[in-house]
């Protein structure tokens, strides 16, 4: 045994007595030596809403339409209908679905109905939810978080300066 590490004797322990380093142990980081990836000044700590990518949203909308069109095409091909008739019916369904989405205004589905991988749809739903809440509470669009406390501090300074 070297430097009080390991077993005095491996006899009866079921091991060879070889001492290994614990590679899964993580040493705590020293905050003084590590560089912090997050900014230190308070101005950059403001929350920014994640903006959805409109191209991805449009792609998902078109994909949902094409999935329904493909299902119709598959069903009609199994029934043995000729290609020209299938194409006509598929085009009619495509224009009908696009018109329905335009009438619906492209409304975002509820957040509960979204799957975890639909991050852009969730971001759009969250923005719409925030807008509804903001308008319900009567908060102006140009409201800055913490501005009340800044105004209160300015009034305090004015009162002290006026005395």
C-alpha positions as CSV (number, residue, x, y, z in Angstrom):
1,X,0.0,0.0,0.0
2,X,1.4,3.4,-0.9
3,X,0.5,6.6,0.9
4,X,-2.5,5.2,2.7
5,X,-4.5,4.7,-0.6
6,X,-6.4,1.6,-1.3
7,X,-6.6,-1.6,0.8
8,X,-4.1,-2.8,3.3
9,X,-4.3,-6.1,1.6
10,X,-6.5,-7.2,-1.3
11,X,-7.0,-10.5,0.3
12,X,-10.7,-11.4,0.7
13,X,-11.9,-8.2,-0.9
14,X,-12.7,-9.7,-4.3
15,X,-10.4,-7.1,-6.0
16,X,-6.9,-7.1,-7.3
17,X,-6.1,-4.2,-5.0
18,X,-5.2,-1.9,-7.9
19,X,-6.2,1.7,-7.1
20,X,-7.8,3.6,-9.9
21,X,-8.6,7.3,-10.2
22,X,-12.3,8.2,-10.1
23,X,-12.7,9.9,-13.5
24,X,-16.4,10.6,-12.9
25,X,-15.7,12.9,-10.0
26,X,-15.9,16.6,-11.0
27,X,-13.9,19.1,-9.0
28,X,-15.8,22.2,-8.1
29,X,-14.8,25.2,-10.1
30,X,-13.1,28.1,-8.5
31,X,-15.2,31.2,-9.5
32,X,-12.1,33.4,-9.2
33,X,-10.2,31.5,-11.8
34,X,-12.9,30.7,-14.4
35,X,-14.0,33.2,-16.9
36,X,-17.8,33.7,-16.8
37,X,-19.6,33.4,-20.1
38,X,-22.5,35.5,-18.9
39,X,-22.2,39.3,-19.0
40,X,-21.6,41.2,-15.8
41,X,-23.3,44.5,-16.5
42,X,-27.1,44.7,-15.9
43,X,-27.9,46.3,-19.2
44,X,-27.1,43.2,-21.2
45,X,-29.0,40.8,-18.8
46,X,-32.4,41.8,-20.1
47,X,-34.6,39.0,-21.3
48,X,-34.9,38.8,-25.1
49,X,-37.8,36.9,-26.5
50,X,-36.8,34.1,-28.9
51,X,-38.0,35.1,-32.4
52,X,-39.3,32.4,-34.6
53,X,-37.9,31.8,-38.0
54,X,-40.6,32.7,-40.5
55,X,-39.2,30.5,-43.2
56,X,-39.3,27.5,-41.0
57,X,-42.9,28.3,-40.0
58,X,-43.9,28.7,-43.7
59,X,-42.1,25.4,-44.5
60,X,-44.0,23.5,-41.7
61,X,-47.3,25.0,-42.9
62,X,-46.7,23.9,-46.5
63,X,-45.5,20.5,-45.3
64,X,-48.7,19.9,-43.4
65,X,-50.7,20.6,-46.5
66,X,-48.5,18.4,-48.7
67,X,-48.9,15.5,-46.1
68,X,-52.7,15.7,-46.5
69,X,-52.4,15.8,-50.3
70,X,-50.0,12.8,-50.3
71,X,-52.4,10.8,-48.1
72,X,-55.2,11.6,-50.6
73,X,-53.0,10.6,-53.5
74,X,-52.0,7.4,-51.9
75,X,-55.7,6.5,-51.1
76,X,-56.8,7.3,-54.6
77,X,-53.9,5.2,-56.2
78,X,-55.0,2.2,-54.1
79,X,-58.5,2.6,-55.4
80,X,-57.1,2.4,-59.0
81,X,-58.2,5.9,-60.2
82,X,-56.4,7.3,-63.3
83,X,-53.5,9.8,-62.9
84,X,-55.2,12.8,-64.4
85,X,-58.2,12.5,-62.0
86,X,-55.8,12.0,-59.1
87,X,-53.8,15.1,-60.0
88,X,-57.0,17.2,-60.3
89,X,-58.3,16.0,-57.0
90,X,-54.9,16.7,-55.3
91,X,-54.7,20.2,-56.8
92,X,-58.3,20.9,-55.6
93,X,-57.5,19.7,-52.1
94,X,-54.2,21.7,-52.0
95,X,-56.0,25.0,-53.0
96,X,-58.8,24.2,-50.5
97,X,-56.4,23.7,-47.6
98,X,-54.4,26.8,-48.5
99,X,-57.6,28.9,-48.6
100,X,-58.7,27.5,-45.2
101,X,-55.4,28.5,-43.7
102,X,-55.6,32.0,-45.1
103,X,-59.2,32.3,-43.7
104,X,-58.0,31.1,-40.3
105,X,-55.2,33.7,-40.5
106,X,-52.5,31.2,-39.9
107,X,-53.3,31.2,-36.2
108,X,-50.8,29.5,-34.0
109,X,-51.9,26.3,-32.3
110,X,-52.2,26.3,-28.5
111,X,-48.9,25.7,-26.7
112,X,-50.2,22.5,-25.1
113,X,-50.7,21.0,-28.6
114,X,-47.1,21.6,-29.7
115,X,-44.4,19.0,-29.5
116,X,-41.0,19.7,-27.9
117,X,-39.2,19.8,-31.3
118,X,-41.5,22.6,-32.6
119,X,-39.4,25.4,-31.1
120,X,-40.4,28.0,-33.7
121,X,-44.1,27.3,-33.2
122,X,-43.6,27.5,-29.5
123,X,-41.8,30.8,-29.8
124,X,-44.6,32.2,-32.0
125,X,-47.2,31.0,-29.5
126,X,-45.3,32.5,-26.6
127,X,-45.0,35.9,-28.3
128,X,-48.7,35.9,-29.0
129,X,-49.5,34.9,-25.4
130,X,-47.2,37.7,-24.1
131,X,-49.0,40.2,-26.4
132,X,-52.4,39.1,-25.2
133,X,-51.2,39.4,-21.6
134,X,-49.6,42.8,-22.2
135,X,-52.8,44.2,-23.8
136,X,-55.0,42.7,-21.0
137,X,-52.9,44.3,-18.3
138,X,-52.7,47.6,-20.2
139,X,-48.9,47.7,-20.5
140,X,-47.5,49.9,-23.2
141,X,-45.3,48.5,-26.0
142,X,-42.4,50.7,-25.1
143,X,-42.4,49.7,-21.4
144,X,-38.9,49.0,-20.1
145,X,-38.6,46.6,-17.2
146,X,-37.6,48.3,-14.0
147,X,-38.4,51.8,-15.3
148,X,-40.6,52.5,-12.3
149,X,-37.7,52.1,-10.0
150,X,-35.5,54.4,-12.1
151,X,-38.2,57.1,-12.1
152,X,-38.6,56.7,-8.3
153,X,-34.9,57.2,-7.8
154,X,-34.9,60.3,-10.1
155,X,-37.7,61.8,-8.0
156,X,-35.7,61.2,-4.8
157,X,-32.6,62.9,-6.3
158,X,-34.7,65.9,-7.4
159,X,-36.2,66.2,-3.9
160,X,-32.7,66.2,-2.3
161,X,-31.4,68.7,-4.9
162,X,-34.3,71.0,-4.4
163,X,-33.8,71.3,-0.6
